[in-house]
Amino acid sequence: MLANLLAAANADGLQAEVVTSFADGEAERLIDVDGESEGIMCIVALGRTAPGGEESSEFGPLELDTIPLSATEVSYPDLVRIHSASRLASSEEAREIAEARIEPAHLATPGPAAKPLPLGDEAGMGLGDTILRRGSTRVFAREAIDAAELATIMAASSGHPQIDFPRLTETYLVVHAVNGLEPGAYYYGRETGAFELLKGGDFRAQAGYLCLEQPLGADCSAMIVYMGDLERILASLGNRGYRDAHLEAGLLGGRAYLAAYALERGATGLTFYDEDTSRFFEPDATRMTPLLIIAVGVPRQHGSSHAG
């Protein structure tokens, strides 16, 4: 949802900035949520504004009309505890988090950089059609995509968003079938667009196992793995860093989805065995924890994507 919103804002020439450093209680009171059955992940400042104007620190609930989330509510206590543990109690605490800095966890070495495709009108679908068609591919065809297509997906999804925390995630891949790239495990340099080969080989079986033994991880053309050094993140940002790292991974993954579907390819998000995924990328990812996996590739047949 956040990736769609930011893409639509960019298409309309609107400024958009994601804010995650806020006092949870004050923001919750503003929009009348209780912080348990509903919580605030981020705020998006959106629009065209002129500098200047008066600011007020006093505000009350907006008392907006709302629609129930669902007929029957299902609570996930662990998620509630995670969200509660990462709350910020005051604007001063939020300011400290917003001013925190963290050094990149990985220093990339030079590697081959595939050239992205030009994303003009002729290169793929427009944003509106892409969002409407976007879904989750249920079956991949085990067919190859071009290196330029993968490079386009990676480039479109890897820039650091306009957001109030530093870059927190690193990107790894398992390449199965990409014309122009050797099959194997890679680190992707977000600044350089280079694919750094960590180890070559056919890892379809291992990738399928890592994704909770789902065929999607084995049958896709490439599997994108977003990872973070949670120890370093938590040391700099406190518990809020756990929430922010997953938000960044989700936003980058959402962009990868959009780019894949714009090129008329498929994508799907996958769950995984955490420790086994980290071990697969060792020694490069020794301190890393997987946050999200996105598989991209060729759907087995038209209509194998489920919108939603």
Contacts in CASP RR format, 6 or more apart in sequence:
PFRMAT RR
TARGET T0000
AUTHOR 0000-0000-0000
METHOD contacts of the structure
MODEL  1
MLANLLAAANADGLQAEVVTSFADGEAERLIDVDGESEGIMCIVALGRTA
PGGEESSEFGPLELDTIPLSATEVSYPDLVRIHSASRLASSEEAREIAEA
RIEPAHLATPGPAAKPLPLGDEAGMGLGDTILRRGSTRVFAREAIDAAEL
ATIMAASSGHPQIDFPRLTETYLVVHAVNGLEPGAYYYGRETGAFELLKG
GDFRAQAGYLCLEQPLGADCSAMIVYMGDLERILASLGNRGYRDAHLEAG
LLGGRAYLAAYALERGATGLTFYDEDTSRFFEPDATRMTPLLIIAVGVPR
QHGSSHAG
2 18 0 8 1.000
2 42 0 8 1.000
2 44 0 8 1.000
2 247 0 8 1.000
2 250 0 8 1.000
2 251 0 8 1.000
2 254 0 8 1.000
3 250 0 8 1.000
3 251 0 8 1.000
3 253 0 8 1.000
3 254 0 8 1.000
3 255 0 8 1.000
3 257 0 8 1.000
3 258 0 8 1.000
4 131 0 8 1.000
4 134 0 8 1.000
4 258 0 8 1.000
5 16 0 8 1.000
5 44 0 8 1.000
5 46 0 8 1.000
6 16 0 8 1.000
6 18 0 8 1.000
6 44 0 8 1.000
6 161 0 8 1.000
6 251 0 8 1.000
7 127 0 8 1.000
7 131 0 8 1.000
7 255 0 8 1.000
7 258 0 8 1.000
8 127 0 8 1.000
8 131 0 8 1.000
9 15 0 8 1.000
9 16 0 8 1.000
9 46 0 8 1.000
9 47 0 8 1.000
10 16 0 8 1.000
11 127 0 8 1.000
14 46 0 8 1.000
14 47 0 8 1.000
14 48 0 8 1.000
15 45 0 8 1.000
15 46 0 8 1.000
15 47 0 8 1.000
15 48 0 8 1.000
15 49 0 8 1.000
15 162 0 8 1.000
16 44 0 8 1.000
16 45 0 8 1.000
16 46 0 8 1.000
16 47 0 8 1.000
16 162 0 8 1.000
17 44 0 8 1.000
17 45 0 8 1.000
17 162 0 8 1.000
17 163 0 8 1.000
17 164 0 8 1.000
18 42 0 8 1.000
18 43 0 8 1.000
18 44 0 8 1.000
18 161 0 8 1.000
18 162 0 8 1.000
18 163 0 8 1.000
18 164 0 8 1.000
18 251 0 8 1.000
19 42 0 8 1.000
19 43 0 8 1.000
19 44 0 8 1.000
19 45 0 8 1.000
19 163 0 8 1.000
19 164 0 8 1.000
20 41 0 8 1.000
20 42 0 8 1.000
20 43 0 8 1.000
20 163 0 8 1.000
20 164 0 8 1.000
20 165 0 8 1.000
20 240 0 8 1.000
20 243 0 8 1.000
20 244 0 8 1.000
20 247 0 8 1.000
21 88 0 8 1.000
21 94 0 8 1.000
21 95 0 8 1.000
21 97 0 8 1.000
21 98 0 8 1.000
21 164 0 8 1.000
21 165 0 8 1.000
21 240 0 8 1.000
22 40 0 8 1.000
22 43 0 8 1.000
22 88 0 8 1.000
22 91 0 8 1.000
22 94 0 8 1.000
23 88 0 8 1.000
23 89 0 8 1.000
23 90 0 8 1.000
23 91 0 8 1.000
23 93 0 8 1.000
23 94 0 8 1.000
24 35 0 8 1.000
24 39 0 8 1.000
24 40 0 8 1.000
24 87 0 8 1.000
24 88 0 8 1.000
24 89 0 8 1.000
25 35 0 8 1.000
25 87 0 8 1.000
25 89 0 8 1.000
26 91 0 8 1.000
27 40 0 8 1.000
27 43 0 8 1.000
28 34 0 8 1.000
28 35 0 8 1.000
28 39 0 8 1.000
28 40 0 8 1.000
29 60 0 8 1.000
29 61 0 8 1.000
30 59 0 8 1.000
30 60 0 8 1.000
30 61 0 8 1.000
30 62 0 8 1.000
31 40 0 8 1.000
31 61 0 8 1.000
31 62 0 8 1.000
31 64 0 8 1.000
32 61 0 8 1.000
32 62 0 8 1.000
32 63 0 8 1.000
32 64 0 8 1.000
32 66 0 8 1.000
33 39 0 8 1.000
33 40 0 8 1.000
35 83 0 8 1.000
35 84 0 8 1.000
36 80 0 8 1.000
36 84 0 8 1.000
37 73 0 8 1.000
37 75 0 8 1.000
38 69 0 8 1.000
39 83 0 8 1.000
41 243 0 8 1.000
41 247 0 8 1.000
42 247 0 8 1.000
82 242 0 8 1.000
82 243 0 8 1.000
83 243 0 8 1.000
85 239 0 8 1.000
85 242 0 8 1.000
86 239 0 8 1.000
86 240 0 8 1.000
86 241 0 8 1.000
86 242 0 8 1.000
86 243 0 8 1.000
88 94 0 8 1.000
88 97 0 8 1.000
88 240 0 8 1.000
97 165 0 8 1.000
97 237 0 8 1.000
97 238 0 8 1.000
97 240 0 8 1.000
97 241 0 8 1.000
98 164 0 8 1.000
98 165 0 8 1.000
100 165 0 8 1.000
100 166 0 8 1.000
100 236 0 8 1.000
100 237 0 8 1.000
101 166 0 8 1.000
101 236 0 8 1.000
102 166 0 8 1.000
102 167 0 8 1.000
102 168 0 8 1.000
102 232 0 8 1.000
102 233 0 8 1.000
102 236 0 8 1.000
102 237 0 8 1.000
103 232 0 8 1.000
104 167 0 8 1.000
104 170 0 8 1.000
105 170 0 8 1.000
105 228 0 8 1.000
105 229 0 8 1.000
105 232 0 8 1.000
105 287 0 8 1.000
105 288 0 8 1.000
106 170 0 8 1.000
106 187 0 8 1.000
106 284 0 8 1.000
108 187 0 8 1.000
108 189 0 8 1.000
108 191 0 8 1.000
108 192 0 8 1.000
108 194 0 8 1.000
108 196 0 8 1.000
109 196 0 8 1.000
110 192 0 8 1.000
110 194 0 8 1.000
110 196 0 8 1.000
111 192 0 8 1.000
111 194 0 8 1.000
111 195 0 8 1.000
111 196 0 8 1.000
111 197 0 8 1.000
112 181 0 8 1.000
112 194 0 8 1.000
112 195 0 8 1.000
113 151 0 8 1.000
113 192 0 8 1.000
113 193 0 8 1.000
113 194 0 8 1.000
113 195 0 8 1.000
114 147 0 8 1.000
114 148 0 8 1.000
114 150 0 8 1.000
114 151 0 8 1.000
114 180 0 8 1.000
114 181 0 8 1.000
114 193 0 8 1.000
114 195 0 8 1.000
115 148 0 8 1.000
115 151 0 8 1.000
116 148 0 8 1.000
116 151 0 8 1.000
116 152 0 8 1.000
116 154 0 8 1.000
116 155 0 8 1.000
116 156 0 8 1.000
117 123 0 8 1.000
117 148 0 8 1.000
117 149 0 8 1.000
117 151 0 8 1.000
117 152 0 8 1.000
117 263 0 8 1.000
119 152 0 8 1.000
119 156 0 8 1.000
119 262 0 8 1.000
123 152 0 8 1.000
123 262 0 8 1.000
123 263 0 8 1.000
124 262 0 8 1.000
124 263 0 8 1.000
124 264 0 8 1.000
125 133 0 8 1.000
125 261 0 8 1.000
125 262 0 8 1.000
125 264 0 8 1.000
126 262 0 8 1.000
127 258 0 8 1.000
127 262 0 8 1.000
130 258 0 8 1.000
130 261 0 8 1.000
130 262 0 8 1.000
131 258 0 8 1.000
132 307 0 8 1.000
133 261 0 8 1.000
133 305 0 8 1.000
133 307 0 8 1.000
134 257 0 8 1.000
134 258 0 8 1.000
134 261 0 8 1.000
134 305 0 8 1.000
134 307 0 8 1.000
134 308 0 8 1.000
135 257 0 8 1.000
135 261 0 8 1.000
135 267 0 8 1.000
135 268 0 8 1.000
135 305 0 8 1.000
135 306 0 8 1.000
135 307 0 8 1.000
135 308 0 8 1.000
136 267 0 8 1.000
136 268 0 8 1.000
136 269 0 8 1.000
136 305 0 8 1.000
136 306 0 8 1.000
136 308 0 8 1.000
137 216 0 8 1.000
137 266 0 8 1.000
137 267 0 8 1.000
137 268 0 8 1.000
137 295 0 8 1.000
137 297 0 8 1.000
137 299 0 8 1.000
137 304 0 8 1.000
137 305 0 8 1.000
138 216 0 8 1.000
138 268 0 8 1.000
138 304 0 8 1.000
138 305 0 8 1.000
138 306 0 8 1.000
139 215 0 8 1.000
139 216 0 8 1.000
139 219 0 8 1.000
139 299 0 8 1.000
139 300 0 8 1.000
139 301 0 8 1.000
139 304 0 8 1.000
140 216 0 8 1.000
140 217 0 8 1.000
140 219 0 8 1.000
140 220 0 8 1.000
140 221 0 8 1.000
140 266 0 8 1.000
140 295 0 8 1.000
140 297 0 8 1.000
140 298 0 8 1.000
140 299 0 8 1.000
140 300 0 8 1.000
141 219 0 8 1.000
141 297 0 8 1.000
141 298 0 8 1.000
141 299 0 8 1.000
141 300 0 8 1.000
141 301 0 8 1.000
142 176 0 8 1.000
142 177 0 8 1.000
142 219 0 8 1.000
143 177 0 8 1.000
143 221 0 8 1.000
143 297 0 8 1.000
143 298 0 8 1.000
144 177 0 8 1.000
144 178 0 8 1.000
144 179 0 8 1.000
144 221 0 8 1.000
144 298 0 8 1.000
145 177 0 8 1.000
145 178 0 8 1.000
145 179 0 8 1.000
145 221 0 8 1.000
145 222 0 8 1.000
145 265 0 8 1.000
145 296 0 8 1.000
145 297 0 8 1.000
145 298 0 8 1.000
146 178 0 8 1.000
146 179 0 8 1.000
146 180 0 8 1.000
147 178 0 8 1.000
147 179 0 8 1.000
147 180 0 8 1.000
147 181 0 8 1.000
149 263 0 8 1.000
149 265 0 8 1.000
150 175 0 8 1.000
150 178 0 8 1.000
150 181 0 8 1.000
150 221 0 8 1.000
150 222 0 8 1.000
150 296 0 8 1.000
151 193 0 8 1.000
152 259 0 8 1.000
152 263 0 8 1.000
153 224 0 8 1.000
153 256 0 8 1.000
153 259 0 8 1.000
153 260 0 8 1.000
153 263 0 8 1.000
153 265 0 8 1.000
153 296 0 8 1.000
154 171 0 8 1.000
154 188 0 8 1.000
154 193 0 8 1.000
154 224 0 8 1.000
154 256 0 8 1.000
155 193 0 8 1.000
156 255 0 8 1.000
156 256 0 8 1.000
156 258 0 8 1.000
156 259 0 8 1.000
157 252 0 8 1.000
157 253 0 8 1.000
157 254 0 8 1.000
157 255 0 8 1.000
157 256 0 8 1.000
157 258 0 8 1.000
157 259 0 8 1.000
158 171 0 8 1.000
158 188 0 8 1.000
158 189 0 8 1.000
158 190 0 8 1.000
158 193 0 8 1.000
158 252 0 8 1.000
158 255 0 8 1.000
159 190 0 8 1.000
159 252 0 8 1.000
160 167 0 8 1.000
160 190 0 8 1.000
161 248 0 8 1.000
161 251 0 8 1.000
163 248 0 8 1.000
163 251 0 8 1.000
165 237 0 8 1.000
165 241 0 8 1.000
165 244 0 8 1.000
165 248 0 8 1.000
167 190 0 8 1.000
167 248 0 8 1.000
168 228 0 8 1.000
168 233 0 8 1.000
168 241 0 8 1.000
168 244 0 8 1.000
168 245 0 8 1.000
168 248 0 8 1.000
169 226 0 8 1.000
169 227 0 8 1.000
169 228 0 8 1.000
169 245 0 8 1.000
169 248 0 8 1.000
169 249 0 8 1.000
169 252 0 8 1.000
169 291 0 8 1.000
170 187 0 8 1.000
170 190 0 8 1.000
170 226 0 8 1.000
170 227 0 8 1.000
170 228 0 8 1.000
170 229 0 8 1.000
170 285 0 8 1.000
170 288 0 8 1.000
171 187 0 8 1.000
171 188 0 8 1.000
171 189 0 8 1.000
171 190 0 8 1.000
171 224 0 8 1.000
171 225 0 8 1.000
171 226 0 8 1.000
171 227 0 8 1.000
171 252 0 8 1.000
172 185 0 8 1.000
172 186 0 8 1.000
172 187 0 8 1.000
172 188 0 8 1.000
172 198 0 8 1.000
172 224 0 8 1.000
172 225 0 8 1.000
172 226 0 8 1.000
172 227 0 8 1.000
172 281 0 8 1.000
172 284 0 8 1.000
172 285 0 8 1.000
172 288 0 8 1.000
173 185 0 8 1.000
173 186 0 8 1.000
173 187 0 8 1.000
173 188 0 8 1.000
173 195 0 8 1.000
173 222 0 8 1.000
173 223 0 8 1.000
173 224 0 8 1.000
173 225 0 8 1.000
174 184 0 8 1.000
174 185 0 8 1.000
174 186 0 8 1.000
174 203 0 8 1.000
174 206 0 8 1.000
174 207 0 8 1.000
174 222 0 8 1.000
174 223 0 8 1.000
174 225 0 8 1.000
174 280 0 8 1.000
175 181 0 8 1.000
175 182 0 8 1.000
175 183 0 8 1.000
175 184 0 8 1.000
175 185 0 8 1.000
175 186 0 8 1.000
175 195 0 8 1.000
175 221 0 8 1.000
175 222 0 8 1.000
176 183 0 8 1.000
176 202 0 8 1.000
176 203 0 8 1.000
176 204 0 8 1.000
176 207 0 8 1.000
176 218 0 8 1.000
176 220 0 8 1.000
176 221 0 8 1.000
176 222 0 8 1.000
176 223 0 8 1.000
177 183 0 8 1.000
177 221 0 8 1.000
177 222 0 8 1.000
178 221 0 8 1.000
178 222 0 8 1.000
181 195 0 8 1.000
182 197 0 8 1.000
182 200 0 8 1.000
182 201 0 8 1.000
183 200 0 8 1.000
183 201 0 8 1.000
183 202 0 8 1.000
183 203 0 8 1.000
184 197 0 8 1.000
184 198 0 8 1.000
184 199 0 8 1.000
184 200 0 8 1.000
184 201 0 8 1.000
184 202 0 8 1.000
184 203 0 8 1.000
185 197 0 8 1.000
185 198 0 8 1.000
185 199 0 8 1.000
185 200 0 8 1.000
185 203 0 8 1.000
185 280 0 8 1.000
185 281 0 8 1.000
186 195 0 8 1.000
186 196 0 8 1.000
186 197 0 8 1.000
186 198 0 8 1.000
187 195 0 8 1.000
187 196 0 8 1.000
187 198 0 8 1.000
187 281 0 8 1.000
187 284 0 8 1.000
188 194 0 8 1.000
188 195 0 8 1.000
188 196 0 8 1.000
188 224 0 8 1.000
189 195 0 8 1.000
189 196 0 8 1.000
198 281 0 8 1.000
198 284 0 8 1.000
203 280 0 8 1.000
204 217 0 8 1.000
204 218 0 8 1.000
204 219 0 8 1.000
205 218 0 8 1.000
206 280 0 8 1.000
207 217 0 8 1.000
207 218 0 8 1.000
207 220 0 8 1.000
207 223 0 8 1.000
208 214 0 8 1.000
208 215 0 8 1.000
208 216 0 8 1.000
208 217 0 8 1.000
208 218 0 8 1.000
209 273 0 8 1.000
209 276 0 8 1.000
210 217 0 8 1.000
210 272 0 8 1.000
210 273 0 8 1.000
210 276 0 8 1.000
210 277 0 8 1.000
210 280 0 8 1.000
210 293 0 8 1.000
211 217 0 8 1.000
211 223 0 8 1.000
211 270 0 8 1.000
211 271 0 8 1.000
211 272 0 8 1.000
211 293 0 8 1.000
211 295 0 8 1.000
212 270 0 8 1.000
212 271 0 8 1.000
212 272 0 8 1.000
212 273 0 8 1.000
214 270 0 8 1.000
216 268 0 8 1.000
216 270 0 8 1.000
216 295 0 8 1.000
217 223 0 8 1.000
217 270 0 8 1.000
217 293 0 8 1.000
217 295 0 8 1.000
220 268 0 8 1.000
220 295 0 8 1.000
220 296 0 8 1.000
220 297 0 8 1.000
221 265 0 8 1.000
221 296 0 8 1.000
221 297 0 8 1.000
221 298 0 8 1.000
222 295 0 8 1.000
222 296 0 8 1.000
222 297 0 8 1.000
223 270 0 8 1.000
223 293 0 8 1.000
223 294 0 8 1.000
223 295 0 8 1.000
223 296 0 8 1.000
224 253 0 8 1.000
224 256 0 8 1.000
224 293 0 8 1.000
224 294 0 8 1.000
224 295 0 8 1.000
224 296 0 8 1.000
225 277 0 8 1.000
225 281 0 8 1.000
225 290 0 8 1.000
225 292 0 8 1.000
225 293 0 8 1.000
226 248 0 8 1.000
226 249 0 8 1.000
226 250 0 8 1.000
226 252 0 8 1.000
226 253 0 8 1.000
226 290 0 8 1.000
226 291 0 8 1.000
226 292 0 8 1.000
226 293 0 8 1.000
226 294 0 8 1.000
227 278 0 8 1.000
227 281 0 8 1.000
227 285 0 8 1.000
227 288 0 8 1.000
227 289 0 8 1.000
227 290 0 8 1.000
227 291 0 8 1.000
228 245 0 8 1.000
228 249 0 8 1.000
228 288 0 8 1.000
228 289 0 8 1.000
228 291 0 8 1.000
229 287 0 8 1.000
229 288 0 8 1.000
229 289 0 8 1.000
230 242 0 8 1.000
230 245 0 8 1.000
230 289 0 8 1.000
231 287 0 8 1.000
232 287 0 8 1.000
233 241 0 8 1.000
233 242 0 8 1.000
233 244 0 8 1.000
233 245 0 8 1.000
234 241 0 8 1.000
234 242 0 8 1.000
237 244 0 8 1.000
245 291 0 8 1.000
246 291 0 8 1.000
246 292 0 8 1.000
249 291 0 8 1.000
249 292 0 8 1.000
250 291 0 8 1.000
250 292 0 8 1.000
253 292 0 8 1.000
253 294 0 8 1.000
254 294 0 8 1.000
256 267 0 8 1.000
256 294 0 8 1.000
256 296 0 8 1.000
257 267 0 8 1.000
257 294 0 8 1.000
260 266 0 8 1.000
260 267 0 8 1.000
260 296 0 8 1.000
260 297 0 8 1.000
261 267 0 8 1.000
265 296 0 8 1.000
265 297 0 8 1.000
265 298 0 8 1.000
265 299 0 8 1.000
266 296 0 8 1.000
266 297 0 8 1.000
266 298 0 8 1.000
266 299 0 8 1.000
266 305 0 8 1.000
267 294 0 8 1.000
267 295 0 8 1.000
267 296 0 8 1.000
267 297 0 8 1.000
268 294 0 8 1.000
268 295 0 8 1.000
269 292 0 8 1.000
269 293 0 8 1.000
269 294 0 8 1.000
269 295 0 8 1.000
270 293 0 8 1.000
270 294 0 8 1.000
270 295 0 8 1.000
271 293 0 8 1.000
272 290 0 8 1.000
272 293 0 8 1.000
274 289 0 8 1.000
274 290 0 8 1.000
277 290 0 8 1.000
277 293 0 8 1.000
278 285 0 8 1.000
278 286 0 8 1.000
278 288 0 8 1.000
278 289 0 8 1.000
278 290 0 8 1.000
281 288 0 8 1.000
299 305 0 8 1.000
END
